[in-house]
Amino acid sequence: MELSPSGLNSFLILKLPSAWICGVRVKHLDETQCEVGVKHRWINQNPFNSMYFAVQAMAAELSTGALVMSKIKKSGSNISMLVAQNRSVFSKKATGRISFNCYDGKLIDEAITKTIETGEGQNFWMKSVGINEEGTEVSVFEFEWTIKLKNQK
């Protein structure tokens, strides 16, 4: 799979269809940042006429996870990844188009280097901030990612 916005969006169709159906899409991915967008629609609403928290969580997690996937692929090592914990804060109703941005690419570089050098798994927290079309923060998600070397055969 190509780790580009279009490659990741194709990945969603096959591996995370609920995210695809809800409208979660990768908009931008580079060495340090990933942006994921989702628009409030009927399919992803809650009873309070805003975006369901789980849809926000899918978009936020993808903005961190796509960076982790990209860095692992570039490392050339056989490394597994998993979310260990998450926490979130909701500050405003999520309506309209919401962009989730993660700028923690450098954190991953350090963790991968340490994992490869020591052979020990690493844990690190990454943050994704949800912003509406007016530029107002609607939610903040933090995910604790774990990475470790897979057994070589």
Helices and strands as residue ranges (DSSP letters): H 5-15, H 17-22, E 25-29, E 34-39, G 42-44, H 53-75, E 79-90, E 97-102, H 105-118, E 122-131, E 137-149
